[in-house]
């Protein structure tokens, strides 16, 4: 999947809100995931620009999956 924060084309890395709980997973590009400035594990700058948090990104992931008929 594409990154749910910046829209960068996949493949993406998997970020879990709660480690080990796959149902809290979302696709993030390396920069939005691990980047020092933009990443969720860094300064979260792109997250602030997009006005997103982990729950908003998870919601976007679920919406994308439903719209693409990946899950029912």
N, C-alpha and C positions, 0 to 999 in steps of 0.2 A: 504494500500500500504506500501511497504518498504520505509525506509528513503532514500531520494534522495541524501543525502550528504554522509553518511557512509555505507548505504546498510543494516542497521539493520532491521531484520524482523518486520513487522507490528504486531499489529495495531500501527499506528503513530499518532502524534498530527498534527493538521492543523495550518500552519503558513500562514498568509496573508501578502503580501508585503504592500498593502494598506488595512487597516482595513475596513471591511464591503464589500469589493469587492471580492467575492468568486472566480472570474476568475483569481485572482492573488494568489491562494492558492497552497501550496505544502505540501507533507507529510514529517514530520521530527520526528525522535525519540526524546524522552524527553531530551537526552543529547545534541543533535545538535540543539534543540529548546530552552531549558531553562537552560542548563548547564552553570555553572559559567565560566568554562574554554573553552569549545567547542561550547557552544550555540550561536545562532545568537543574543540573547539578553544578551550575556556575552562577553567574550574576543574573540570569533570566531576563536579559534586556529585550529579546524579541518577544518573549512572553508578555512583558509589560506593554510593549508597543501594540501587540495584538489584543491586549486586555484579556488574556487567557490565564487560567490556572489549570491544575491537573484535572479537576472535575469537568471543566468546560472542554478540555481536549478529549477526555473519555466520552463525553456526550457527542462530540463531533465524530469520533470513531464509530460509535454505535449508529449514529444517523447515516454515516457513509455505508456501513455494512448493510443496514436495512434498505437503503436506496439502491444499492447494487445487488440486492437479493442474495447476499452471501449467507445471511441467517434468516430464519423465520421466527 
